[in-house]
Amino acid sequence: MNEIKYPFLDLATVNQRYAAAMHDAAVHVIDSGRYIGGETVISFERQMAEMVGAPFCVGVSNGLDALRLILLAWQELGRLHKGDGIIIPANTYIASVLAAVQAGLRPVLVDPDPLTHNLTAETIERACDADNSIKAVMPVHLYGRVVWDRNIAAAVMRRNLLAVEDAAQAIGAIAVSPGLFDSRKAGALGHAAAFSFYPTKNIGAVGDAGGVVTHSKELADAVRALANYGSDTRYHNIYCGLNCRLDPIQAAMLSVKLPDTQGANARRFERAVAYNNVISHPLVIKPLISPQVTDSVWHQYVIRVTGGRRDDMRRYLAAQGVATDIHYPVPPHLQPCFKTLVHGPLPVTEQLAAEVLSLPISDCTTVADAAAIARILNRFPISQHL
Ligand SMILES: *Cc1c(COP(=O)(O)O)cnc(C)c1O
């Protein structure tokens, strides 16, 4: 095996710039003697809500639980019922679909737009025409690209849907929608949003962590209670709840990193621009970079390799010392756990799964590295016979 010259991601390197402050913050939590809830968690929640631009944030255990708690809370509040349909883009990470199933809802998987990899208003409308049990939609800001515009907002309104954003990959991404609003961050677009602070996300904890963000106090209160055994006040349980709280130690780590969200996203953007400027290969489709630079926070930089050559490209890059990844090689509807899940044909999702390839884009990769990787990629032989 060749030496890896360009690693895909090394979290210790990513956290180097924060490490001293993280050490201090960890010591502070240890010395405080407060290991569940308390001021550290509350202060992180305030910081996060303010960053996203919504009034409420509830820190929770992880992104999957954030999604699940929102969907369960809406049921406790009588807004959703078991068996209701929820539209989910079929090319998402499996956690989106697991959350729906575990909350007793019925995932209605739809193909994404192959250019943005995201949901469109037309697919929402078409799904609702075909199925009047659909009561919710989960826009997933995949790879960090915001999916929200006036058409989606209009479809959500017209169909009276609840919109839960899966913002796990999109912290800090900004949607600009003239006529609807000037600019708003991912997480403040729908009725509620789930964030993940899994270590590899743009802002990652040193373990599992997540957050629910919403404009609704009623929903925030229900999520907070559900995440704490269903308890609204001490020893008073209004729901059969779960234990999905955010640890203070993770909240403390996140409070160190959150102020750098814009900076971290800007560094990713620089790398994406370097890739897009240099990559030029007849088999490769580059991701969109819109003039509205803020609409993606480049959680992943994902190209498509056409002609059935994705795996060849991946091997070629590995042989040149470039580590890559695939997000995601097997879509949820083809996973063994969803053998019995009912869905229509999903040709776009299956094609994307066979073509997508993620190039390194974290702080481990310099802008010069990105340009060098792009030049290596450009030399990939078109002929099958390597
Ligand atoms: C990471 C991720 C999740 C799940 O978050 P966890 O914190 O790992 O549970 C959900 N949806 C998407 C799109 C993700 O990328």
The ligand as a Gaussian input file, in Angstrom:
#p B3LYP/6-31G(d) Opt

LIG

0 1
 C      -24.174000      12.824000      11.051000
 C      -25.539000      12.865000      10.500000
 C      -26.664000      12.486000      11.254000
 C      -26.553000      11.820000      12.593000
 O      -25.847000      12.521000      13.546000
 P      -25.165000      11.688000      14.749000
 O      -24.723000      12.770000      15.676000
 O      -24.045000      10.924000      14.170000
 O      -26.212000      10.827000      15.342000
 C      -27.904000      12.635000      10.700000
 N      -28.071000      13.115000       9.454000
 C      -27.021000      13.463000       8.701000
 C      -27.283000      14.013000       7.331000
 C      -25.724000      13.334000       9.183000
 O      -24.703000      13.680000       8.403000

